[in-house]
Structures are given as structure tokens and as C-alpha cells.
Amino acid sequence: MGELIFIVEEAPEGGFIARALGQSIFTETDTLAELPEKVRDAVRCHFEEEKRPKVIHLHHVREEVIAI
């Protein structure tokens, strides 16, 4: 596997949630600064070293509601 994409969203209770596309990998964090290391840890736990992706993309999704 060459690359892995995570969707990053704000958690309803605060902090952030990151979910991998196409894999059952999930992690949570309180701050965006902590997020890259938490994602790396989750990927290390999920894949054996020789099967780990070389690149991880963090795709930040932000929902915004506006009044008309």
C-alpha cells in the first residue's frame, strides 16, 4: 500500500476524529497538533511494518451552517 487517506472531522463533544478510507482505522485527539502522531500510532498498530503505507493524507472536513 502506497498511500492512505484519513478524513478528519470535529467531534461533537470536542476535539477531532480521524477515520481511514477503506480501512478500519480510527483515532481521536483533543487538538490538531496531536493529530499526526495519533494517526501514525493507529497506522503502526494496524499494519505490519512491511505493509504500512508510505504516505498518509489528512483530509480535513469542516461543516459550516449559514443562515439565509
C-alpha positions in Angstrom: 0.0 0.0 0.0 1.5 3.3 -1.0 -0.9 5.9 0.4 -3.7 6.1 3.0 -6.3 8.9 3.3 -7.9 9.9 6.6 -11.0 12.0 6.9 -10.6 14.4 9.8 -13.7 16.0 11.4 -14.5 17.9 14.5 -16.0 15.6 17.2 -19.4 16.7 18.6 -18.1 16.5 22.1 -14.9 18.5 21.2 -11.6 17.5 19.7 -11.2 15.7 16.4 -11.9 12.3 14.9 -9.8 10.8 12.1 -11.1 7.8 10.0 -9.2 6.0 7.3 -10.9 5.4 3.9 -11.0 1.7 3.0 -9.5 0.5 6.3 -10.9 0.1 9.8 -8.6 2.6 11.4 -9.9 5.3 13.7 -8.4 7.7 16.2 -9.4 10.7 18.3 -7.5 13.6 19.7 -8.1 16.8 21.6 -6.1 19.1 19.4 -5.0 19.3 15.8 -1.4 19.5 16.9 -1.6 16.0 18.4 -3.4 14.5 15.4 -0.5 13.5 13.1 1.2 11.4 15.9 -2.1 9.8 16.9 -2.7 8.8 13.2 0.8 7.4 12.9 0.3 5.3 16.0 -3.0 4.0 14.7 -1.4 3.1 11.4 1.5 1.4 13.1 -0.9 -0.7 15.2 -3.0 -1.7 12.2 -0.2 -2.7 9.6 2.9 -4.8 9.9 6.0 -2.7 9.1 6.5 -4.1 5.5 2.8 -3.4 4.6 2.4 0.1 6.0 1.6 2.9 3.6 4.5 5.3 2.8 2.3 8.4 2.8 -0.7 9.4 4.9 -3.0 12.2 3.8 -5.2 14.0 6.3 -8.2 15.4 4.6 -9.9 18.0 6.9 -13.7 18.3 6.5 -15.5 21.2 8.2 -19.2 21.6 8.2 -20.4 25.1 8.3 -24.1 26.2 8.6 -25.1 29.6 7.4 -28.4 31.4 7.7 -30.2 32.8 4.6 
